[in-house]
Amino acid sequence: MQKELNLESLKEYRFRLSPHYKIIPLNQITYLIENLNKEEDSLFGIIEHQKSKAYRIIDCNTALLLYTLREGSILPYHVIKDVDESFVKEIKFMLGINILELSSDGKQYISGDTALAHLNKKASAPIALINNKAILEGYSLLPTDHLSLATALYKFNQKPVSKLLKALLYDEQSVKKFFGLDEYSDKNKTFYKEWMPIPKNEGWIGFINQKNIKQKNGATYKLYLSPDKLDIFQNIFFDVSSLLYQSNAFQFKIGHDAYGLQRADKWVAYFYTKESLYQAIVLLEKNIGDISAQEVPFSGLSNLKWLGWGKDPKDDRTKSISWRWLVCQEIAHALLDTYREDKNASIEKMWTHINIRLERENINSINFESME
């Protein structure tokens, strides 16, 4: 009977190192020796695919486990007695990329998307159509390198910039003029009572809530606001800004030129709690309603397509790069894994690999928030 792989069922399955792989100690890898950090105490060597020569660096504990599983067996007691969910995710990952094979009877072994499909439960929520479109578009670009694929996924649904638009919105000041942020008016007066400009917010025009100037540590929830047309964006800007203020968004930002304003994630608001995020969504649903949307791929669903959301992790990973960029990098790896197995893979197979990659990084593949 099919069982999802977890800490309990881990003991019931048999695992085997794929016969296509061999384990090579460090002192036998003369052709790779310069690329490896030989001073790292835990480094054992590599595991290498005998045909493609693709390899992965492994530590001593992983090498010991793989040596133990060469003939196929249950996981040794000393391995599973102290493991946590991160170990289960790593086992799933090695199954997904065909390093390990799985069996419930010790006779027939499976790996790759076959094993993952056997183990994984059905998604508990629907996948947004925009995400499927982005995945299929990315897959159509293969074969290509990882960076190009991740970039294409990140930029999916971004609109082209015409010469006219580039001439109109060419810098921060021209964008402020477009939204009426540089003129005297009642709306502007109210706006600056609620929001304080952030100086030198590279690539963006940012504002801090006057009630929440002091930054707090911890999780950050993001609301992506994506009106489809710039005239709609212009018309709702002040009203939405006021609603964000009411909902206790502590900060928001908009693109600082034509290119930034043609991104799907052109407008991002930040919250300290999920409750305040949901409050903002409810206020926007009630007071702004449904508008034409330029949806943001790989964000959580709301009742309105122009509102998506996510949560940054608690650690420092997003200080240098964005959370969506991290997600797109993992999805790019997953699509490359899928392509190596099946150049004509179905969207279901692609998502099987995506789920296992994202789960390994503690990312929820439905709402694309950190599970940490």
C-alpha positions in Angstrom: 0.0 0.0 0.0 1.3 3.5 -0.9 2.5 5.5 2.1 3.8 9.0 2.1 7.5 9.1 3.2 7.7 10.5 6.8 9.5 9.8 10.0 7.2 6.9 10.8 7.1 5.2 7.3 10.8 5.7 6.8 11.5 2.4 8.6 9.1 0.4 6.3 10.8 1.1 3.0 14.0 -0.4 1.5 16.4 1.8 -0.2 19.2 1.1 -2.7 22.0 3.2 -4.2 21.4 3.4 -7.9 23.7 1.1 -9.9 24.3 3.9 -12.3 26.3 5.8 -9.6 29.7 5.1 -8.0 31.2 6.6 -4.8 34.6 8.0 -5.3 36.8 9.1 -2.3 38.6 12.4 -2.4 42.1 11.0 -3.0 40.9 9.3 -6.3 39.4 12.5 -7.9 42.5 14.0 -9.5 40.4 15.7 -12.2 38.3 17.6 -9.7 40.7 18.1 -6.9 41.1 21.9 -7.5 37.3 22.5 -7.3 36.9 20.9 -3.9 37.5 22.4 -0.5 40.0 19.7 0.7 40.3 21.4 4.1 36.7 20.7 5.0 36.8 17.9 7.6 33.4 16.4 6.7 34.2 16.1 2.9 34.5 12.5 1.7 34.5 12.9 -2.1 31.8 12.6 -4.8 29.1 10.4 -6.1 29.3 10.2 -9.9 26.9 9.0 -12.6 28.9 6.4 -14.6 27.5 7.4 -18.0 26.9 11.2 -17.8 29.8 11.8 -15.4 27.5 14.3 -13.5 28.5 14.3 -9.9 27.6 15.6 -6.4 29.9 16.4 -3.6 29.2 14.2 -0.5 30.3 14.3 3.2 31.4 11.3 5.2 28.0 10.6 6.8 26.3 10.5 3.3 29.1 8.3 2.0 28.7 5.8 4.9 24.9 5.7 4.3 25.3 5.1 0.5 27.9 2.4 1.0 25.5 0.7 3.4 22.7 0.8 0.8 24.6 -0.5 -2.2 22.8 -3.9 -2.2 19.5 -2.5 -1.0 18.2 -2.6 2.7 16.2 -0.9 5.2 17.9 2.2 6.7 20.3 1.3 9.6 19.1 1.9 13.1 22.0 4.2 13.9 20.9 6.4 11.0 17.2 6.7 11.7 17.2 6.8 15.6 17.9 10.5 15.8 16.7 11.9 12.4 14.3 14.7 11.9 12.1 15.9 9.0 15.1 17.4 7.2 16.5 13.9 6.8 13.2 12.7 5.2 13.4 15.6 2.8 17.0 14.8 1.9 16.0 11.1 1.2 13.1 12.3 -1.0 15.5 14.6 -2.9 18.0 11.8 -3.6 15.1 9.7 -4.8 14.0 12.5 -7.1 17.4 12.9 -8.8 17.8 9.1 -9.1 20.7 8.6 -6.7 18.6 6.4 -4.4 16.0 3.9 -5.4 12.9 2.8 -3.3 11.2 -0.5 -2.8 8.3 -1.7 -0.5 9.0 -5.4 -1.1 12.8 -5.6 -1.7 12.3 -6.8 -5.2 11.2 -4.0 -7.5 13.0 -0.7 -7.0 11.8 2.7 -8.4 13.3 6.2 -8.4 12.9 9.6 -10.0 9.4 11.0 -10.6 8.0 7.4 -10.4 9.1 7.1 -6.8 8.1 10.7 -6.0 4.6 10.2 -7.5 4.3 7.0 -5.4 5.2 8.8 -2.2 3.6 12.3 -2.6 0.1 13.1 -1.6 -2.1 15.1 -3.9 -1.8 18.9 -3.5 -4.3 20.2 -1.0 -4.9 23.4 -2.9 -5.2 24.2 -6.6 -2.1 25.5 -8.4 -2.6 28.9 -9.9 -2.9 28.9 -13.7 -0.2 31.6 -13.9 2.3 29.2 -12.2 1.6 26.4 -14.7 2.1 28.9 -17.5 5.4 30.0 -16.1 6.6 26.4 -15.6 5.6 25.3 -19.2 7.2 28.4 -20.7 10.4 27.7 -18.7 10.4 24.1 -19.8 10.1 25.1 -23.4 13.4 26.9 -23.1 15.3 23.8 -22.3 18.0 22.8 -22.9 19.6 25.9 -21.3 21.7 26.8 -18.3 20.4 27.1 -14.8 20.9 30.9 -14.5 19.0 31.6 -17.8 16.2 29.4 -16.8 15.8 30.9 -13.3 15.9 34.4 -14.8 13.2 33.5 -17.3 11.0 32.2 -14.5 11.6 35.2 -12.3 10.7 37.6 -15.2 7.7 35.6 -16.4 4.6 37.9 -17.1 6.8 41.0 -17.2 5.6 43.4 -19.9 7.8 44.9 -22.6 8.8 48.6 -22.3 8.0 50.7 -25.3 10.1 53.7 -26.3 7.3 56.0 -25.4 7.0 54.6 -21.9 10.7 54.6 -21.4 10.8 58.3 -22.3 7.9 59.0 -19.9 9.1 57.0 -16.8 12.9 57.2 -17.0 13.8 57.8 -13.3 12.5 58.1 -9.8 11.4 61.7 -10.2 9.4 61.1 -13.4 7.6 58.2 -11.6 6.7 60.4 -8.6 5.4 63.0 -11.1 3.3 60.3 -12.8 1.6 59.3 -9.5 1.2 62.9 -8.3 3.7 62.5 -5.5 5.5 65.7 -6.4 2.6 68.2 -6.3 0.5 69.9 -3.6 -2.9 68.3 -3.2 -5.2 67.0 -0.4 -4.4 63.4 -1.3 -0.7 64.1 -1.3 -0.9 65.9 2.0 -2.7 62.9 3.6 -0.2 60.5 2.0 2.9 62.1 3.5 1.2 62.2 6.9 0.9 58.4 6.7 4.0 57.5 4.7 7.6 58.6 5.0 9.9 58.2 2.0 12.9 55.8 2.2 16.0 57.4 0.9 18.3 55.4 -1.5 16.0 52.4 -1.9 18.0 50.9 -4.8 15.8 50.0 -7.8 12.6 51.0 -5.9 10.7 54.0 -4.5 9.9 53.0 -0.9 7.9 54.4 2.0 7.7 53.5 5.7 4.5 53.7 7.7 4.7 56.6 10.1 3.2 54.5 12.8 5.8 51.7 12.4 9.1 53.4 11.7 11.1 51.1 14.0 11.8 47.8 12.2 11.1 44.6 14.0 13.0 41.3 13.6 11.3 38.1 12.5 9.2 36.9 9.6 8.1 39.3 7.0 4.8 38.8 5.0 4.6 40.3 1.5 1.6 41.4 -0.4 2.1 41.7 -4.2 -0.2 44.2 -5.8 -0.3 43.9 -9.6 -2.8 46.1 -11.5 -2.5 45.2 -15.2 -2.4 48.7 -16.6 -0.5 51.7 -15.5 -3.5 54.0 -15.7 -5.3 51.7 -13.3 -2.2 51.8 -11.0 -2.2 55.6 -11.2 -5.9 55.9 -10.4 -5.9 53.6 -7.3 -2.5 54.5 -5.9 -3.6 56.9 -3.1 -6.6 54.9 -2.1 -4.6 51.7 -1.9 -1.8 53.4 0.0 -4.3 54.6 2.6 -5.8 51.2 3.0 -2.3 49.7 3.4 -1.7 52.3 6.2 -4.9 51.3 7.9 -4.0 47.6 7.8 -0.6 48.3 9.4 1.6 47.5 6.5 5.0 48.8 7.8 6.4 49.5 4.4 5.7 49.4 0.7 7.6 50.0 -2.5 7.0 50.6 -6.2 9.2 50.3 -9.3 11.4 53.4 -9.9 11.2 53.5 -13.7 9.4 52.0 -16.7 11.1 48.7 -16.3 10.2 48.4 -12.7 6.6 49.3 -13.3 6.2 46.7 -16.0 7.2 43.9 -13.7 4.4 41.7 -12.4 5.7 42.4 -8.8 5.7 46.2 -9.4 4.2 47.0 -6.0 5.0 45.2 -2.8 3.7 45.9 0.7 5.3 44.4 3.9 3.6 43.2 7.1 4.8 41.8 10.4 2.0 39.3 10.9 -0.3 37.2 8.7 -3.3 38.8 10.4 -2.4 42.3 9.2 -1.7 40.9 5.7 -5.1 39.3 5.6 -6.6 42.5 7.0 -5.1 44.4 4.0 -6.5 41.9 1.5 -10.0 42.1 3.0 -9.8 46.0 2.9 -8.7 45.9 -0.7 -11.3 43.4 -1.7 -14.0 45.6 -0.1 -12.9 49.0 -1.2 -11.1 48.5 -4.5 -12.6 45.2 -5.7 -11.6 43.2 -8.7 -9.5 44.9 -11.3 -7.6 43.8 -14.4 -4.5 41.9 -13.1 -0.9 41.3 -14.2 -0.5 38.3 -11.9 2.7 37.6 -10.0 4.0 34.0 -10.6 4.9 31.9 -7.5 2.9 33.9 -4.9 0.0 32.8 -2.7 -3.5 33.0 -3.9 -6.2 35.4 -2.8 -9.8 35.9 -4.0 -8.5 38.6 -6.4 -5.9 37.8 -9.0 -4.2 41.2 -8.6 -3.3 40.4 -5.0 -0.8 37.7 -4.3 1.3 37.0 -1.2 4.2 35.2 0.4 6.4 35.1 3.5 10.1 35.6 3.7 12.2 33.3 5.9 13.4 34.2 9.4 17.1 34.1 8.5 19.2 36.4 6.4 18.9 34.7 3.0 16.8 37.5 1.4 19.1 40.4 2.4 21.1 40.2 -0.8 18.5 38.5 -3.2 14.7 38.4 -3.2 12.6 35.5 -1.9 11.0 35.0 -5.3 14.5 34.7 -6.9 15.4 32.0 -4.4 12.1 30.2 -5.3 12.8 30.5 -9.0 16.3 29.1 -8.6 14.9 26.0 -6.9 12.2 25.6 -9.6 14.9 25.9 -12.3 16.9 23.1 -10.7 13.7 21.0 -10.5 12.9 21.5 -14.2 16.5 20.6 -15.2 16.1 17.4 -13.1 12.9 16.6 -14.9 14.3 17.3 -18.3 17.2 14.8 -17.7 14.6 12.1 -17.1 12.0 13.0 -19.7 12.4 15.6 -22.4 8.6 15.5 -23.0 7.5 15.5 -19.4 3.9 16.3 -18.3 3.2 19.3 -16.1 2.4 16.8 -13.3 5.9 15.3 -13.6 7.4 18.8 -13.5 5.5 19.7 -10.3 6.5 16.4 -8.7 10.1 17.5 -9.0 9.3 21.1 -8.0 7.5 19.9 -4.8 10.5 17.8 -3.7 13.0 20.6 -4.3 10.9 23.2 -2.6 10.0 20.9 0.3 13.7 20.3 0.9 14.2 24.1 1.2 11.2 24.4 3.6 9.2 26.3 0.9 5.4 25.7 0.5 4.7 25.0 -3.2 1.1 26.2 -2.9 1.6 29.7 -1.4 5.4 30.0 -1.8 6.1 31.0 1.7 8.8 29.8 4.0 7.7 26.9 6.3 10.6 27.7 8.8 
